[in-house]
Each structure stands twice: as structure tokens, then as C-alpha cells.
Amino acid sequence: MSTIVTPELLRRFDVPGPRYTSYPTADRFVEAFGERDYAQALLQRREGPAALSLPLSLYVHIPFCESLCYYCACNKIITKHHDRAATYLRYLNREVELHTQTLGTGQPVSQLHLGGGTPTFLSDDELRELMAMLRRSFAVAPGAECSIEIDPRTVSAERLQVLADLGFNRISFGVQDFDPEVQKAVHRVQPYEQVADLMQHARRIGFDSINVDLIYGLPRQTPESFARTLQQVATLKPDRIALYAYAHLPERFKPQRRIVPAELPGASGKISMLSQALAAFLSAGYVYIGMDHFALPGDALAVAKRQGRLHRNFQGYSTQPDCDLIGLGVSAIGKVGATYSQNAKTLEEYCDHLDQGRLPVVRGLALSRDDLARRAVIMALMCQGQVVFESIELAWLLDFRQYFAAEMEQLKQLERQGLAVVDDTGIQVTASGWFFVRAVAMQFDRYLQADRNRAKFSRII
């Protein structure tokens, strides 16, 4: 690994950039796109060839958390009043009903994800109610990927069994770091033993895939302390690991104002932690999927990468083919046809729309032909690590080198740095370039090239 990812490269590309869970990115959504535009996109899906042949992906946002994690940049509501969940489920049911009024019932679903917030804030009965609601309205396919994010502090072995009985076959544990001092600094204390015990139970139950989320760059984190966490994670041997860089943006995310800036590791410390993690995971037998994802060779994500079937959506890398995504709940993002949409970000506005019998979409984007062509290029780079000129030219009726002349010129610098190779047939990301694939994809982002205010994004490593 050290021969292809050097500290010099890590330092050079320690810059902000989009994660490209979509293109254009969500910061480009506009309020001119609203409920009527979204409803039209749903209607076009219902009447088009995708109606019952192309499956949907469903995302349900559960915004509630019992306690505040200081690093968090998610849309959440901190409360210990669990009765709020029952009210929220009623509004979710209204939103689902509004969708089925346009789409009809029985739309096939191959992927379902519950995120947050903390989805396990819901009680077992509330989770049963939610899943029954979704299954009444959509046809969740046998073998569909059903995943849920878990706060280890909110589940027990018995609750894990309930999740499996409800059809969840993939779970993700929010760990971040096992060091007690780091956990105190970010207000998320959860002992290693607690997580290890839960993972053992999850394996006995038979979940298809178990993921662990980690963050480097947190307050009080050091290369030495993070090395211990990496060793503990290696002992747990989750099927997947998501390793994120902490982005300290207190001007945007109020909870981060509780973090003491002086306790944050410097750039050299972060680079050291990332280098340690890459070496630790690869030596432990994990496959580097891309961006911040790792998986054991037998995991479906690693298999999809080997077979060239990786895709990317608002939840990150996916084994599912590119498909429409219905986002349900406050702030949820969706993709239907050539449109993106986002629900109201506050619970009050979300509920107000539904009280009026309206879908709670408040902003989004109808993609232009240029957006769609660039999305095809960026997703090919992000998922397959290559772009074949002919495939883009045939799909979008353009001359690649002429249409992307400025981008190809910019790409020459990355070629000199060894991140990509360009020949007559296309662009190939190199072995070292795969670790910095966002930097390659950024060259084709028209909006980003026009807007040099990139500090709003997380750093690309």
C-alpha cells in the first residue's frame, strides 16, 4: 500500500470536495423545483416503461436521537420523549399514501434503508408498524437489501432478533472510535465490550452483512489511540467498514461548536491516521471498495466491485443497479427519473405540507442534458474507475474530447501525478488514483469548476 499511497499524495489531496452520492450535488438543488415537479416525475414513472419492471430503492429518515453527538452533521431532533415517534409515523403514513395515489400500490422495491438520526429510537412495535406500512404500499422483493443504522446504545440482543424478524438483513453500527477519551470529547460513550457482544449476537442471528462506521480526525484522537481502535475493529472483523474524515464546520453545524478546536488533531496527525487505517484494513484482508468503504472479499459489495457492478446513490456505494429512489421523512432526498428532490428540513414544515395534503418536497433539480452526461462520466469514474469514450459518445451523441476539452486539459496534471491514464479509448484511474478518485471526478463537475468556494465540502481523504 505504501508504494501507491504515499504521505506526499495524502498531503497534496487533503482538500475539500464533493462525495458524489449524486451529480449535481445536493447543494445545487433549487426551491424553484417543488411538489408539482416531483409529482410529475412520479407520474412519468408510473406511465413509463419503468413502472413495474425497474425496482425502486426506498430511504426512510428517522430524525430522533436521545442524545447529541457533537461531531454530527445529520438532520436530527434530540429528544427523550419517545411519544413523538408515534406522531411521526402517522405523518410518514400520509406521505406514503400521497405517493401511492400517484404511483399506485405494488411498485417493486429491491433496496430499503432506514437512516437517521437513530432509527432504533423507534420501539419494536413502532418498527413493526413502519415495516407493515411500507409492505402494504410497495412490493418489497424477496431477497431485497434491507438495512438499518444502529446506535449500539439503543439495542439489545433481543432487539437485533426483532430486526431480523422484520426482514432486515444488513445492519450498520455507529462506532466512530473506541477510545474512552475520544468518546467523552464527542459525547458518545459506548464501551468496546458492548459493541463486541452485540456483533456476536448479530452473527448468530445470521445478518448478511454487518458494517462499522469509523471517523478519524475527532477531538483527542491521536495516531496511537486510533491504532488501538483499528486493532479492536480488526478483532471484530465486520463485513464492511466505512471510514470517514471528520469535517469540522461549526459555522454550519451547531453541535460541532461544543468541540474544543485545540483538541482536534492537526493535518499531519489526520494523514497518519488515514495511512494507518489503509494499511491495517488491507493487511487484514479487506478490499478497498472506493472512497471510504472497505469490505471482506466475500461481501456482496466486494463481489460487485470485482464484477464491475458497483453503483452509487445517496447512501454511498451500492450493489443495486441504478434505480429510482423514493425518500420518505423529514429532509429525505429522492431521485426519480431525471430529477432530484428533497423534503422539508424541519419537522414543522414537513408536517405542515402533509396537513395540507401536499407532498413535502421543498427543493430539487430537473437535470439538463449536460448534467446527465456529466453524471454518467462522474459515476463511471466513481464506480468503475474508468470512462470509455465511445460509451459516453453513443449514449449522449457527443464527441468526448471536444465536449470535455477543458476538462481533459485539467486532467493532464492528475496524469502527471500518477492518478489517471488517458489514451485514445478512455480514462483509467490508476491503483493510487483509486484512493483519490474524488479528485479525478471533480475535474468533470461543471458547477464546482465555476464555484471556487469548496470549503463547504468534506475533505477528499
Sequence and secondary structure as in RCSB ss.txt:
>XXXX:A:sequence
MSTIVTPELLRRFDVPGPRYTSYPTADRFVEAFGERDYAQALLQRREGPAALSLPLSLYVHIPFCESLCYYCACN
KIITKHHDRAATYLRYLNREVELHTQTLGTGQPVSQLHLGGGTPTFLSDDELRELMAMLRRSFAVAPGAECSIEI
DPRTVSAERLQVLADLGFNRISFGVQDFDPEVQKAVHRVQPYEQVADLMQHARRIGFDSINVDLIYGLPRQTPES
FARTLQQVATLKPDRIALYAYAHLPERFKPQRRIVPAELPGASGKISMLSQALAAFLSAGYVYIGMDHFALPGDA
LAVAKRQGRLHRNFQGYSTQPDCDLIGLGVSAIGKVGATYSQNAKTLEEYCDHLDQGRLPVVRGLALSRDDLARR
AVIMALMCQGQVVFESIELAWLLDFRQYFAAEMEQLKQLERQGLAVVDDTGIQVTASGWFFVRAVAMQFDRYLQA
DRNRAKFSRII
>XXXX:A:secstr
 TTTS HHHHHHT  B    SSSS GGG BTTS HHHHHHHHHHHHHSTTTTTS EEEEEEE EESS  TT  S 
 EE S THHHHHHHHHHHHHHHHHHHHH S EEEEEEEEEES GGGS HHHHHHHHHHHHHHEEEEEEEEEEEEE
 GGG  HHHHHHHHHTT  EEEEEEE   HHHHHHHT    HHHHHHHHHHHHHHT SEEEEEEEES TT  HHH
HHHHHHHHHHH  SEEEEEE    TTT GGGGGS GGGS  HHHHHHHHHHHHHHHHHTT EEEETTEEE TTSH
HHHHHHTT  EEETTEEESS S  EEEESTT EEEETTEEEEE SSHHHHHHHHHTT   EEEEEE  HHHHHHH
HHHHHHHHHSEEEHHHHHHHHTS HHHHTHHHHHHHHHHHHTTSEEE SSEEEE TTGGGGHHHHHGGG HHHHH
    TTS B  
